[in-house]
Amino acid sequence: MTTSNETPATRRPRLIFLVPLAVFVALAAVFLIRLETAGDPQAIPSALVGKPAPSFDLPGLEGVALPGLKGTDLKGAVTVVNVFASWCGPCRVEHPQLVALAKDSRIKVVGINYKDVPANAVRFLGDLGNPYAAIGADTKGRAAIDWGVYGVPETFIVDQNGIIRHKHVGPIDLESLETSIRPAIEATLKPAD
């Protein structure tokens, strides 16, 4: 005979406290497995890949002696479209890779300046260099929405016919430049069979 005052009915409520912990552990395990196997943030799908670039007409960035950017500018050459902002830390990280890409005479690098103060964007480009052949000022963010931008920076590769061939989410680092961006550019430069 036991002298404990606990009955099976009083032990049961304590087990209920373990249910949220078990659910949390299960979700954490699923998250970690997903992260390890296929959690690449650059792999966010885009419904626009394989489709024409959106129609847009953006004015030039005030204070920079470059033209604005419109959808028709994306035809005739393989174009790298980079969505950036001066307030974006990862945009600073990727900027040297964009400067390097701009040296490739087979492609055109253009920018969409997203919800930025023009003076700050001019200072950003003055400090880091300007790789862009044209910059459209998307002050309200409408063009970025049309492009399906999740957040800056994002980069698109558009073929000679204005079709989006590749989307890269996040900053372009040296590894992604060599394993993702350059191969996508090379594939886009190849003539269609």
Legacy VTK file of the C-alpha trace (Angstrom):
# vtk DataFile Version 3.0
C-alpha trace
ASCII
DATASET POLYDATA
POINTS 193 float
0.000 0.000 0.000
1.330 3.446 -0.895
1.165 6.470 1.275
1.368 8.914 -1.628
-1.552 11.231 -2.133
-1.028 11.113 -5.937
-3.612 9.269 -7.913
-3.497 8.487 -11.633
-5.894 11.395 -12.158
-3.486 13.910 -10.566
-0.488 12.583 -12.535
-2.249 13.047 -15.889
-2.273 16.886 -15.856
1.518 16.867 -15.485
1.822 14.860 -18.707
-0.218 17.501 -20.544
2.634 19.943 -19.946
4.916 17.642 -21.940
2.738 17.757 -25.082
3.820 21.290 -26.160
7.443 20.337 -25.520
7.084 17.228 -27.692
5.451 19.260 -30.483
8.249 21.832 -30.308
10.947 19.151 -30.471
9.232 17.525 -33.467
8.958 20.844 -35.339
12.562 21.712 -34.535
13.682 18.334 -35.897
11.724 18.858 -39.127
13.180 22.366 -39.465
16.752 21.141 -38.949
16.343 18.261 -41.386
14.882 20.641 -43.991
17.681 23.123 -43.402
20.375 20.483 -43.812
18.879 18.797 -46.880
17.251 21.490 -48.979
16.921 24.700 -47.030
18.800 26.883 -49.508
17.313 30.408 -49.310
18.408 31.004 -52.918
16.115 28.152 -53.967
12.942 30.148 -53.403
10.981 29.435 -56.563
9.885 32.202 -58.872
6.802 31.943 -61.025
8.447 34.433 -63.397
11.398 32.262 -64.475
10.752 31.312 -68.087
8.313 34.198 -68.565
8.756 37.713 -69.971
10.087 40.327 -67.597
7.298 42.533 -66.247
6.425 45.727 -68.030
7.729 48.721 -66.089
9.033 52.230 -66.648
11.168 53.694 -63.855
12.738 57.145 -63.812
16.479 57.486 -63.409
18.048 57.773 -59.990
18.243 61.455 -59.126
21.878 62.547 -58.851
23.315 59.844 -61.132
24.012 60.588 -64.778
22.446 57.373 -66.048
19.150 56.672 -67.765
16.171 55.214 -65.962
15.037 51.694 -66.695
12.070 50.228 -68.514
11.045 46.763 -69.585
11.965 47.323 -73.220
15.574 48.029 -72.163
15.915 44.354 -71.268
15.800 43.152 -74.872
18.747 42.730 -77.210
21.369 41.633 -74.675
21.673 39.277 -71.735
20.912 41.530 -68.784
21.582 41.127 -65.074
18.893 43.026 -63.163
19.887 43.720 -59.566
17.398 45.040 -57.005
19.322 46.962 -54.340
19.097 49.708 -51.709
21.642 51.774 -49.805
20.035 50.792 -46.472
20.539 47.092 -47.261
23.616 45.597 -45.538
23.763 42.492 -47.772
23.704 44.797 -50.828
27.073 46.167 -49.668
28.405 42.621 -49.339
27.425 41.652 -52.888
28.471 44.889 -54.563
32.062 43.832 -55.444
30.642 40.827 -57.316
28.355 43.126 -59.333
31.311 45.371 -60.158
33.183 42.271 -61.395
30.190 41.140 -63.476
29.888 44.559 -65.093
33.362 44.069 -66.631
31.976 41.272 -68.842
31.213 43.042 -72.139
28.827 40.253 -73.211
26.243 41.280 -70.625
24.569 44.404 -69.333
24.165 45.015 -65.583
21.282 47.277 -64.552
19.836 48.208 -61.191
16.465 48.808 -59.613
16.936 51.038 -56.591
14.268 49.913 -54.126
12.495 52.347 -51.782
15.589 54.442 -51.217
16.488 58.060 -50.565
18.248 59.227 -53.750
21.077 60.998 -51.896
21.798 57.834 -49.896
21.807 55.705 -53.052
24.194 58.150 -54.753
26.522 58.016 -51.729
26.320 54.179 -51.720
27.362 54.053 -55.391
30.031 56.697 -54.848
31.572 54.689 -52.001
31.404 51.252 -53.637
31.485 51.981 -57.370
28.721 51.970 -59.925
28.418 48.741 -61.934
25.100 49.696 -63.532
24.506 50.769 -67.129
21.083 52.107 -66.076
19.280 52.533 -62.759
15.545 52.763 -62.247
14.308 54.389 -59.052
11.496 52.268 -57.595
10.544 54.692 -54.837
7.178 53.087 -54.070
8.252 49.469 -54.559
5.649 48.722 -57.260
8.163 47.415 -59.822
9.726 45.131 -57.200
6.296 43.668 -56.477
5.797 43.029 -60.205
9.168 41.251 -60.283
8.131 39.078 -57.323
10.877 40.415 -55.079
10.841 38.982 -51.552
13.461 41.430 -50.258
16.670 43.094 -51.309
19.026 42.140 -52.722
17.644 39.975 -55.490
19.133 39.438 -58.917
17.578 38.268 -62.160
19.162 37.145 -65.408
17.121 38.104 -68.450
17.822 36.760 -71.932
18.068 38.723 -75.194
14.317 38.362 -75.747
13.357 39.770 -72.352
12.625 36.365 -70.772
13.664 35.839 -67.132
16.017 32.846 -67.053
17.308 32.868 -63.462
16.533 34.399 -60.077
18.961 34.688 -57.181
17.606 35.630 -53.756
19.989 37.256 -51.305
23.476 38.641 -51.709
25.794 37.322 -54.386
28.946 36.130 -52.649
32.036 34.676 -54.340
30.683 31.134 -54.115
27.254 31.908 -55.578
28.891 34.050 -58.261
30.870 31.033 -59.480
28.351 28.242 -58.819
25.069 29.957 -59.671
25.276 33.363 -61.352
28.069 32.845 -63.900
26.776 29.400 -64.995
23.282 30.886 -65.452
24.729 33.740 -67.506
26.736 31.307 -69.654
23.659 29.140 -70.221
21.653 32.217 -71.189
24.364 33.418 -73.603
24.343 30.116 -75.500
22.331 30.268 -78.696
19.071 28.314 -78.585
19.268 24.932 -80.321
LINES 1 194
193 0 1 2 3 4 5 6 7 8 9 10 11 12 13 14 15 16 17 18 19 20 21 22 23 24 25 26 27 28 29 30 31 32 33 34 35 36 37 38 39 40 41 42 43 44 45 46 47 48 49 50 51 52 53 54 55 56 57 58 59 60 61 62 63 64 65 66 67 68 69 70 71 72 73 74 75 76 77 78 79 80 81 82 83 84 85 86 87 88 89 90 91 92 93 94 95 96 97 98 99 100 101 102 103 104 105 106 107 108 109 110 111 112 113 114 115 116 117 118 119 120 121 122 123 124 125 126 127 128 129 130 131 132 133 134 135 136 137 138 139 140 141 142 143 144 145 146 147 148 149 150 151 152 153 154 155 156 157 158 159 160 161 162 163 164 165 166 167 168 169 170 171 172 173 174 175 176 177 178 179 180 181 182 183 184 185 186 187 188 189 190 191 192
